[in-house]
């Protein structure tokens, strides 16, 4: 697929996906959804991609859904509807590679909810956030009723979504919505440095498994499922070429060179959540 509303760049194992409608503040469209889905499929299929950075072009990250023609929320009432933001959030949730969001400016509506499905969020000092749904008569989308309370707690999530007020990067940092705040010119370098830590120092197979284990198991009501999956994963990874190399590198005080690739070398039990035995 040729991209018109996003840009895709791969260098040093890091895929940078940029929302690229700067003249529209990167407002989200159905075409952007299709292009993002294609880009994330590309990320998962390419073993050269070890980490992803998601950001926006220009002065906004994403100003929300493009409702300029007044019809974006006009959904058919005689069929089952699937929220497009939720489709994107679930695709990111299922991703095999870690995703870092560099929020470079205004982040509203789907522009504020979509980053919640990502693993780490960094913000420019100029970034602002708005969950505006109650002020336009709709409800939080992109599965954010699940993601947002997990990021910042229920009380804070309720305040932001019920008041629909805009807030800045420092408040987002204090609440745990973002991990760090940076000067605008330092945002992407900080995101790349974080991604490089993963690319240069870790096993891609172990990262893929760890990402899915934490996202899927942290909400379980009892630790037993985490124990079962952890036990199976340790059993599979213990004698793997990656573990042999990792231990050797540790003992020899050198950088490891992990041979395993994603998705080719994921263990046979993955994805375990599709197996009724678990």
C-alpha positions in Angstrom: 0.0 0.0 0.0 1.2 3.5 -0.8 0.7 5.9 2.1 -0.8 9.4 1.7 -1.8 10.2 5.3 1.1 8.6 7.2 4.8 8.3 6.6 6.8 5.2 7.3 10.6 5.1 7.9 12.8 2.3 9.1 16.4 2.8 10.3 18.5 1.1 12.9 15.8 -1.4 13.7 13.3 1.4 14.6 10.2 2.0 12.5 8.9 5.5 12.8 5.3 6.0 11.8 4.2 9.6 11.4 0.7 10.8 11.2 1.0 13.1 8.2 -1.9 15.5 7.6 -0.3 18.6 9.3 -2.6 21.0 7.5 -5.5 19.2 9.3 -3.6 18.8 12.6 -3.3 15.1 11.6 -7.1 14.6 12.1 -8.0 10.9 12.0 -9.8 9.5 8.9 -10.9 6.1 7.7 -8.0 6.3 5.1 -5.5 7.0 7.9 -7.0 3.9 9.8 -6.4 1.7 6.8 -2.8 3.0 6.3 -2.0 2.5 10.0 -3.4 -1.0 10.0 -1.2 -1.8 6.9 1.9 -0.2 8.6 1.4 -2.3 11.8 1.0 -5.5 9.7 4.2 -4.5 8.0 5.9 -4.0 11.4 4.9 -7.4 12.6 5.9 -9.2 9.5 9.4 -7.7 9.2 12.1 -9.1 11.5 14.2 -6.0 10.9 11.7 -4.0 12.9 12.6 -4.2 16.6 10.6 -1.2 17.9 8.1 1.4 16.7 7.9 5.1 17.3 4.5 6.7 16.6 4.4 10.5 16.2 2.7 13.4 14.3 3.9 15.8 11.7 3.7 19.6 12.4 2.3 21.2 15.5 -0.2 18.5 16.5 -0.1 14.8 17.3 -3.7 14.2 16.3 -6.6 16.6 16.8 -9.1 13.8 16.8 -11.5 12.4 14.2 -11.9 14.5 11.1 -15.5 15.6 11.4 -15.2 18.6 9.0 -17.9 17.2 6.7 -20.3 16.6 9.7 -20.8 12.9 8.9 -18.1 11.1 10.7 -20.3 9.9 13.5 -23.3 9.1 11.3 -23.4 5.3 11.8 -26.0 2.9 10.4 -28.4 1.9 13.1 -29.5 -1.4 11.6 -26.1 -3.2 11.7 -23.4 -4.0 14.3 -21.0 -1.1 14.5 -17.3 -1.5 15.2 -15.5 1.7 16.4 -12.6 2.4 14.0 -10.5 3.8 16.9 -11.1 0.5 18.8 -10.1 -1.5 15.7 -6.7 0.4 15.7 -6.2 0.1 19.5 -6.8 -3.7 19.4 -4.3 -4.0 16.5 -1.7 -2.2 18.5 -2.6 -4.3 21.6 -1.9 -7.5 19.5 1.4 -6.2 18.1 4.6 -8.2 18.5 6.9 -5.2 18.7 7.0 -2.4 21.4 5.4 0.9 20.5 6.7 4.3 21.9 4.5 7.3 21.3 6.1 10.7 20.9 3.2 13.1 21.5 4.5 16.3 19.8 1.5 18.6 20.2 -2.3 18.7 20.6 -3.7 15.3 21.4 -7.6 15.2 21.4 -10.3 12.5 21.0 -8.8 9.5 19.2 -5.5 11.4 19.3 -5.6 11.1 23.1 -7.1 7.6 23.3 -5.0 5.8 20.6 -1.7 6.3 22.5 -3.2 4.4 25.5 -2.8 1.1 23.7 0.9 1.8 23.2 3.6 0.8 25.7 5.4 4.1 26.5 4.3 7.6 26.0 6.6 10.7 25.8 5.3 14.2 25.4 6.6 17.5 24.2 6.3 20.3 26.8 3.8 21.9 24.3 1.5 18.9 24.2 -2.1 19.1 25.4 -4.6 16.4 26.0 -8.4 16.3 25.7 -10.9 13.5 26.1 -13.8 15.6 24.7 -16.5 13.0 24.2 -19.1 14.2 26.8 -18.9 17.7 25.3 -19.9 16.5 21.9 -22.5 14.0 23.0 -20.7 10.7 22.5 -18.6 8.4 24.7 -14.9 7.4 25.1 -13.8 5.2 22.1 -10.7 3.3 21.1 -11.4 0.9 24.0 -10.2 3.7 26.2 -12.7 2.7 29.0 -10.4 -0.3 29.4 -7.0 1.4 28.7 -7.2 4.7 30.5 -8.0 3.6 34.0 -5.1 1.1 33.8 -2.8 4.0 32.9 -3.9 6.6 35.5 -6.4 5.0 37.8 -10.2 5.1 37.8 -10.7 8.4 39.6 -8.4 10.4 37.3 -9.8 8.7 34.2 -13.3 9.6 35.3 -12.4 13.2 36.0 -10.7 13.7 32.6 -13.5 12.0 30.6 -16.5 13.4 32.4 -15.2 17.0 32.5 -13.7 16.7 29.0 -11.3 19.6 29.9 -8.0 20.2 28.2 -4.8 19.7 30.3 -1.1 20.0 29.7 2.0 17.8 29.6 2.9 18.4 33.2 -0.5 17.2 34.5 -0.2 14.2 32.2 3.2 13.4 33.7 2.1 13.8 37.3 -0.9 11.4 36.6 1.3 8.8 34.9 -0.3 9.3 31.4 3.2 10.0 30.0 6.6 8.8 31.3 8.5 12.0 30.5 8.2 15.5 29.2 10.7 17.0 26.8 11.5 20.2 25.0 10.0 20.0 21.5 13.4 19.6 19.7 14.4 16.9 22.2 11.2 14.7 21.9 12.1 12.5 19.0 15.7 12.0 20.0 14.5 10.9 23.5 12.0 8.5 21.9 14.7 7.1 19.6 17.1 6.7 22.6 14.5 4.7 24.4 13.8 2.5 21.4 17.5 2.0 20.9 17.8 0.6 24.4 15.4 -2.2 23.3 17.0 -2.7 19.9 20.6 -2.9 21.1 20.3 -4.8 24.3 17.4 -7.3 24.2 16.1 -10.5 22.6 13.3 -9.6 20.1 11.5 -12.9 21.0 11.7 -12.2 24.7 10.4 -8.7 24.2 7.4 -9.9 22.1 6.5 -12.5 24.8 7.1 -10.1 27.7 4.9 -7.4 26.0 2.0 -9.8 25.6 2.4 -11.4 29.0 2.2 -8.0 30.8 -0.7 -6.6 28.8 -2.8 -9.8 28.9 -2.0 -11.1 32.4 -1.9 -8.0 34.6 -5.7 -7.8 34.6 -6.2 -11.4 35.7 -8.0 -11.7 39.1 -5.4 -14.3 40.3 -1.7 -14.8 39.6 -2.1 -18.4 38.6 -2.5 -17.7 34.9 0.7 -15.6 34.9 2.4 -18.5 36.7 1.3 -21.0 34.1 2.3 -18.9 31.1 5.6 -17.8 32.8 6.4 -21.4 33.5 5.7 -22.5 29.9 7.7 -19.5 28.5 10.7 -20.2 30.8 10.6 -23.9 29.8 10.7 -22.9 26.1 13.2 -20.1 26.3 15.6 -21.6 28.8 17.4 -23.9 26.3 16.9 -21.5 23.3 19.7 -20.1 21.3 18.8 -16.6 22.6 19.2 -17.7 26.3 22.5 -19.5 25.6 23.8 -16.4 23.9 22.5 -14.1 26.6 24.1 -16.1 29.4 27.4 -16.4 27.5 27.4 -12.6 26.9 26.8 -11.9 30.5 29.6 -14.2 31.7 32.0 -12.9 29.1 31.0 -9.2 29.9 30.2 -8.4 26.3 27.1 -7.3 24.3 24.8 -10.1 23.3 23.9 -10.9 19.7 20.6 -12.6 19.8 19.8 -14.9 16.8 16.1 -15.2 17.4 13.7 -13.3 15.1 10.1 -12.2 15.3 7.7 -13.6 14.2 9.7 -16.7 12.9 11.1 -17.9 16.3 8.1 -17.3 18.6 7.6 -20.5 20.6 4.9 -23.1 19.6 2.6 -22.2 22.5 2.2 -18.6 21.2 -0.4 -17.2 21.1 -1.5 -19.0 24.2 -4.7 -17.1 24.7 -6.2 -18.9 21.7 -5.6 -22.3 23.3 -8.3 -23.5 25.6 -5.7 -25.6 27.5 -4.5 -22.4 29.1 
